Structure formats: structure tokens, C-alpha cells
Amino acid sequence: TCHVIVHCDETGDMKSAPLPINWEHPIPVDEILDFPIPATASHLEALEEHVDTDFVVAEDIAQAISEPVNNNDHDQTNVDDIISADVSQIKIVASGNERGMRLQPIVDKVVELSGTDLPKVLYVGTASFDRTDKFLRQTQAFRDMGCEIRRLDVSEGETVPTLDEMKDVVTEWADVIMGSGGNTLHALLRWKEVGLDLLLKEASLKGVVLCGGSAGAGCWFSSLHTDSLRPDNTKNKEHVLNELSEEELADWDYTIISALGFVNAICVPHFDATGTNGMKRSEHAEEMMKKDPTTPAIGVENDAALVIVGNEAFAVSGDGKATCHVIVHCDETGDMKSAPLPINWEHPIPVDEILDFPIPATASHLEALEEHVDTDFVVAEDIAQAISEPVNNNDHDQTNVDDIISADVSQIKIVASGNERGMRLQPIVDKVVELSGTDLPKVLYVGTASFDRTDKFLRQTQAFRDMGCEIRRLDVSEGETVPTLDEMKDVVTEWADVIMGSGGNTLHALLRWKEVGLDLLLKEASLKGVVLCGGSAGAGCWFSSLHTDSLRPDNTKNKEHVLNELSEEELADWDYTIISALGFVNAICVPHFDATGTNGMKRSEHAEEMMKKDPTTPAIGVENDAALVIVGNEAFAVSGDGKATCHVIVH
């Protein structure tokens, strides 16, 4: 390569640095000749002394309300405007590595959130010391699109614009603000010194998209796991690499520092990487979190990004594999729990729910679910008992039970699909709508089997939301979310045209429904002609029995955590079982009839083997892309893909 050799006025020494050979664009000669010279910010002389500095902007704003800031360019009115801004407008695309800003799926998400095909992009390269080579590389994808791009250089004192000039470009001009990778601690110190932190907060609350990789990802969070103290994480990196030995370059440690505080979590970029100090980012972050486990963390792999829109978020993979991880402290066990986020979500999920991802569901029966395999869930017995012995719950009166008993059984309408995706296949969806008797049925989604996860709700109701149907959720998986019995009765038996049961863990769902009294209300709804539908667990629950994988180790709320923790052998060590269900149809349902489980067993073969032990009840196997439609005492199969069907198995 080539080398730059210059005299350093400050030290009186000669400084040299090799030029990178991977530049795709030329760099100003003046900047090249400045290559070996260190940055001038005084804090860089002892950067570790600033590790405990608090950079959260909210505190600055709160102080500004009671004590107007000294800088006359910031007036009180402006601060009030920031405080009253709508927090739901915040949009962040945080990538694990700066190259994420060149990966198309991530770039596409930035553009989509900006609301324009050619967003105006403001590049803030403070963390990379405003180097032009970094600017050209990190904005490449947006320049190729034809976006207008401006730079805001504040790393060195002589390049800082006036506050009015910064305010204009940050809060008025930009559609997107991209933070560079590099030294986050240096960037945060400079932004605080020049007042840029407050302007970035104002921009965020106006809906400007904040994005970046590495330092440009972590800066938006309340804290971040950083390599800012790495010896070569400086402006003249090439000179440092030229001067220090391998041992000296490896002699550093990660640290967690405060950041701007727009998202209340610790960001761990480069989550799948190992630093030049030999430490894995993921392992070190978990160790540091044990010392202060109060704040959850989100690890972002190099080629992934966490997308945040207001109070919702989801992971985007830049390469089809990389993702984000949630790391939280489990109060019950005292351990750190982590789980990867799915990369196939089409809609954002509440951040609070994402941060709860690795934590197990609280229902006590989940500790030994196999002990409940023989529980009888058939509602008819509950009703018969209620006739002779009025139920204890005062919200259920005797008259109501009599009404259920005398209802016309011919009104029962069920659409039972072999897989939850059946609720997105048009022929099956059309049949649900037809049976409801209205073009836009009111749909009640009961997601207990999927532990009331929002990602499952959004996916399974997609077709009905696309039609414009009104949809409500009934969450009863966790004790604190259960409505009163009157509220449940109103939505289940009076409001809904269609009740959709989710896929997931049927045994958990049936236990919860029995505990909260929802089973009786579902029976009442069925006899009033409400259409009951669903796939997998949401299909089998309506029958007298079903063939289920409820004992599968990963058939739980925090499936991603379990998949992360168990070996392939442990994940395959389970067996199907047949359990009782609500009893609206006197048959055994075998969903996923054409599938093979993670235990290597074919559903169809295993169901037939189990039926040999008790051949008195016939079974109906429903293939993944088919549905069994039942109207009163009649039934037929509907194929979602033109091939899949249902099967009858009898002795």
C-alpha cells in the first residue's frame, strides 16, 4: 500500500500510517495527509474517565424546563415542544454492524419508514471521527439510490456549524439521520458538548428515522455495550495498528455506557462477534448484566437490525439468517435468559412483549404438564353438573345454563384446519366468512394456546384484517390479563360472529379455559351459531379428543429460548398423546395429519397406533393445508391448496 508520513506539531514526532487498499472512492488529499494525526478532543486523552457520564437526553430536557439552558440559541419554547411531542413517532433501525446500512432488506426498511422513495439522509460521522472514507462506505446504498445526502461534522471543533445551522438540518431537513460506526463514547461526549444530543431527541420525536450500525445503533438506547476503549478505536486507526503490538492491541475490555435514552434497553451490537481481545460480545454482555440485571438488553447480530416504531419492534435480517436477541434477568431463577427474535415477522410487536420473550409463562400447570394429560375437558359434563348444582360463580346464573342445554345443536359451525396457516388460505377463509352469514364478520381471537403472543395473533388473523374485519383479542393465558366473566361473556356470546383459536399448546389452553370459565362460554357461543375455527390446537380443541404435541419441549411461550438452550437430541425427546377436549364433536381430531414431528414420528402413523389401544372413537385426520367444515351434524373437507384433504380413521 501507500503510507502517509507527517510531522505532529503537538508531540514533535514524525507520525506515519498506511492507507487502506479497500477504498472504492477517492478521499480529499488534505484528509489523507491528516491521517496519522490524532483527533484533538481533549476527552480522548483519558477516555475511560468518561465511562460513567450520563448521556440520557431526557434529563437534559427536564433540567432545561426548570433551568433554561445557557445557550441562547435554545429557547424555552423549543424545549416545551420536545416534551409534548408524540413518543409514538420514534423510528429506529439499529444494525449490529455498519455494513447493515448496505444490506438491502435493512436499507429497504429505512426507506419504508421515511415515507418517501428518496429520503434526504443526514450522515453524522462523529463516532468515526468524520472520516470521508467511512462516510462514503456507509452511505453507499443511499447514494446509489439517488438520495440527497448531507454530512454533519462535529468531531473536531473547527468543523462544528452554529446551533441554528445544526437545528435546521437535523430537525427540519432530514428524513433520515444515520449515525456512523466507530467510537460511541467519543460521539456521545461531542454531541453533549455541542448540543446535538437535544436536537437528535427533537428529530426523533418529529418522526425522523434514526439509523446506523454498531455505534450508530447503540447510541439511541439508554445504554450500550461498547468497545470504545479499544486502542485502535480512534481517528488514526491505521497509525495505531502500525505502532502497537498484537498484545497491546488485545489489551482492552468492553464496558457498558449510558447513551441517548430513546429506547429503555441496553444495546449490544456485534452480538455474534468476538473482539480483538478474544472475548465474545454475547458472553461478556451477559456477564456484565448479572452485576446490574434491572435493564433488559437486545443483542443485534452483525447482519441484522432491530427496527423500532414507537413502542413496537421487530428484527430484520440482512442476510436471511442473522437476527436479534433479547437478554433479561429471570427473577424466579436468578439466571440470565436469552432468546433470538424470529426474522419472519411481518408486523412489529410491542417492545414490552419482546423484552418478555425469554421468560417462561407463569401458569403452574406448565411445570408438570404431563400430569394433566388425563384431565377431562368435555364441557357437556360441566353443564350437566350445573343443572343439578348451580355453579359457584355468581356471574353464571341457572337460567343461562338452561338456555345452553335447550339450544339447537344443529347450529354448531366449525372450520378446523390442520395448521394455523389454513386461516390464511383463501378457500378456507371464504368458508369461515360464508358460515358467519356476513361479509365482514366480527372475529374474536383466543390466543391461549400460543400464550397470547402478539406475533401469532397478527399472523393468524392476517387474512381477516386484510378484509377489513373488526378483530378483538381475548387474552387469558396469564392471570393478570383475564377479563371479568361478564366481559368475557359479552365478547364471546354476544359480540363475536367468529371465534378463532390459535395454534400452539392445546393442553395449556384447555386447562386455562377450564380455570377461568371460558370453556362454558365457548359452548354457549357454539350453540348460538358462532363460527368456531382455527388451525392445529385451534382445530382440535373443539373435538371430544385430539392427538397433540403439547408435551413437545419447545411448545411453550418462550419457544425461541428453549430452542436456544436445548440440544437437537433433547428437542426430539418427546411423544404425542391423545387428550380430552371440549367435546363439541364426538371424534378424535388429528391435525397436521400429513406432517412428521420433530421427534421423527409421522402424525398419521402414530395416531393409528394409539387408536388401536382404544378403538371406540373414530378419528379425523386433517392435513396441514386442509380443513374439516362441520355444520350441525354434517361435514365436508375443504382444500386450501387444491390438494390437501381430511382423512377418516375407524376400527
LINVENCOR-V73130 format. One record per pair of residues at least 12 apart in sequence whose C-alpha atoms are under 7 Angstrom apart, sorted by sequence separation. I is the first residue (numbers start at 0). J is the second residue. If there is no record, write none. Layout:
BEGIN
i = {I:I}
j = {J:J}
END
This chain:
BEGIN
i = {3:4:303:304:325:326:625:626:2:3:303:324:325:625:2:3:302:303:324:325:386:624:625:2:302:324:385:624:1:2:302:323:324:624:0:1:92:322:323:414:0:16:60:230:303:305:322:338:382:552:625:627:16:302:303:304:338:624:625:626:0:15:303:322:337:625:14:300:336:622:14:229:300:551:622:129:228:299:300:451:550:621:622:299:621:129:251:298:299:451:573:620:621:128:249:250:297:298:314:316:450:571:572:619:620:119:120:121:122:123:125:226:249:297:298:314:315:441:442:443:444:445:447:548:571:619:620:117:118:119:120:121:122:123:124:125:170:225:226:270:297:314:440:441:442:443:444:445:446:447:492:547:548:592:619:3:7:117:119:120:121:122:123:125:169:224:225:265:267:270:271:296:297:325:329:439:441:442:443:444:445:447:491:546:547:587:589:592:593:618:619:121:169:224:225:264:265:266:267:268:269:270:271:296:443:491:546:547:586:587:588:589:590:591:592:593:618:170:183:224:264:265:266:267:268:269:270:295:296:313:492:505:546:586:587:588:589:590:591:592:617:618:166:170:175:176:177:178:179:180:182:223:224:264:265:266:267:268:269:295:325:488:492:497:498:499:500:501:502:504:545:546:586:587:588:589:590:591:617:169:174:175:176:177:178:179:180:181:222:223:264:491:496:497:498:499:500:501:502:503:544:545:586:173:174:175:176:177:180:222:223:313:495:496:497:498:499:502:544:545:154:179:180:183:222:223:312:313:476:501:502:505:544:545:101:179:221:222:292:311:312:423:501:543:544:614:100:178:221:311:312:422:500:543:101:177:220:221:311:312:423:499:542:543:98:101:219:220:221:310:311:420:423:541:542:543:97:218:219:220:221:310:419:540:541:542:543:218:219:220:221:540:541:542:543:219:220:221:222:223:224:541:542:543:544:545:546:184:219:220:221:222:223:224:506:541:542:543:544:545:546:183:220:221:222:223:505:542:543:544:545:182:220:504:542:220:542:217:539:182:285:504:181:182:217:503:504:539:121:127:443:449:120:126:127:442:448:449:119:120:121:122:123:124:125:126:127:441:442:443:444:445:446:447:448:449:119:120:121:122:123:124:126:127:213:441:442:443:444:445:446:448:449:535:118:119:120:121:122:123:126:213:440:441:442:443:444:445:448:535:118:126:440:448:126:295:448:126:224:448:546:113:125:435:447:113:435:97:419:97:419:126:448:72:394:72:394:113:435:112:434:26:348:26:128:348:450:127:449:22:344:100:422:100:422:99:412:421:89:97:98:411:419:420:40:89:97:362:411:419:39:88:90:96:97:361:410:412:418:419:88:89:90:91:92:93:94:95:96:410:411:412:413:414:415:416:417:418:86:88:90:91:92:93:94:95:408:410:412:413:414:415:416:417:85:90:91:92:93:94:407:412:413:414:415:416:81:84:403:406:95:417:94:416:93:403:415:54:376:56:378:56:378:55:377:96:418:95:96:417:418:95:417:47:369:38:360:37:359:37:359:36:105:358:427:35:357:34:356:55:377:35:54:55:56:99:357:376:377:378:421:53:54:55:56:95:99:375:376:377:378:417:421:51:52:54:55:94:95:96:373:374:376:377:416:417:418:50:95:96:372:417:418:94:95:416:417:95:417:94:95:416:417:94:105:416:427:93:94:415:416:92:93:104:105:414:415:426:427:92:93:104:414:415:426:92:103:414:425:91:92:102:413:414:424:91:413:90:91:412:413:90:99:412:421:89:90:411:412:17:88:89:339:410:411:16:88:338:339:410:16:87:338:409:15:86:87:337:408:409:16:338}
j = {15:16:315:316:337:338:637:638:15:16:316:337:338:638:16:17:316:317:338:339:400:638:639:17:317:339:400:639:17:18:318:339:340:640:17:18:109:339:340:431:18:34:78:248:321:323:340:356:400:570:643:645:35:321:322:323:357:643:644:645:20:35:323:342:357:645:35:321:357:643:36:251:322:573:644:152:251:322:323:474:573:644:645:323:645:154:276:323:324:476:598:645:646:154:275:276:323:324:340:342:476:597:598:645:646:146:147:148:149:150:152:253:276:324:325:341:342:468:469:470:471:472:474:575:598:646:647:145:146:147:148:149:150:151:152:153:198:253:254:298:325:342:468:469:470:471:472:473:474:475:520:575:576:620:647:32:36:146:148:149:150:151:152:154:198:253:254:294:296:299:300:325:326:354:358:468:470:471:472:473:474:476:520:575:576:616:618:621:622:647:648:151:199:254:255:294:295:296:297:298:299:300:301:326:473:521:576:577:616:617:618:619:620:621:622:623:648:201:214:255:295:296:297:298:299:300:301:326:327:344:523:536:577:617:618:619:620:621:622:623:648:649:198:202:207:208:209:210:211:212:214:255:256:296:297:298:299:300:301:327:357:520:524:529:530:531:532:533:534:536:577:578:618:619:620:621:622:623:649:202:207:208:209:210:211:212:213:214:255:256:297:524:529:530:531:532:533:534:535:536:577:578:619:207:208:209:210:211:214:256:257:347:529:530:531:532:533:536:578:579:189:214:215:218:257:258:347:348:511:536:537:540:579:580:137:215:257:258:328:347:348:459:537:579:580:650:137:215:258:348:349:459:537:580:139:215:258:259:349:350:461:537:580:581:137:140:258:259:260:349:350:459:462:580:581:582:137:258:259:260:261:350:459:580:581:582:583:259:260:261:262:581:582:583:584:261:262:263:264:265:266:583:584:585:586:587:588:227:262:263:264:265:266:267:549:584:585:586:587:588:589:227:264:265:266:267:549:586:587:588:589:227:265:549:587:266:588:266:588:232:335:554:232:233:268:554:555:590:173:179:495:501:173:179:180:495:501:502:173:174:175:176:177:178:179:180:181:495:496:497:498:499:500:501:502:503:174:175:176:177:178:179:181:182:268:496:497:498:499:500:501:503:504:590:174:175:176:177:178:179:182:269:496:497:498:499:500:501:504:591:175:183:497:505:185:354:507:186:284:508:606:174:186:496:508:175:497:179:501:180:502:214:536:162:484:163:485:208:530:208:530:131:453:132:234:454:556:234:556:132:454:211:533:212:534:212:525:534:203:211:212:525:533:534:155:204:212:477:526:534:155:204:206:212:213:477:526:528:534:535:205:206:207:208:209:210:211:212:213:527:528:529:530:531:532:533:534:535:204:206:208:209:210:211:212:213:526:528:530:531:532:533:534:535:204:209:210:211:212:213:526:531:532:533:534:535:201:204:523:526:216:538:216:538:216:526:538:187:509:196:518:197:519:221:543:268:590:268:269:590:591:269:591:228:550:234:556:234:556:235:557:235:304:557:626:235:557:235:557:257:579:238:257:258:259:302:560:579:580:581:624:257:258:259:260:299:303:579:580:581:582:621:625:256:257:259:260:299:300:301:578:579:581:582:621:622:623:256:301:302:578:623:624:301:302:623:624:303:625:303:304:625:626:304:315:626:637:304:305:626:627:304:305:316:317:626:627:638:639:305:306:317:627:628:639:306:317:628:639:306:307:317:628:629:639:307:629:307:308:629:630:308:317:630:639:308:309:630:631:237:308:309:559:630:631:237:309:559:560:631:238:309:560:631:238:309:310:560:631:632:241:563}
END
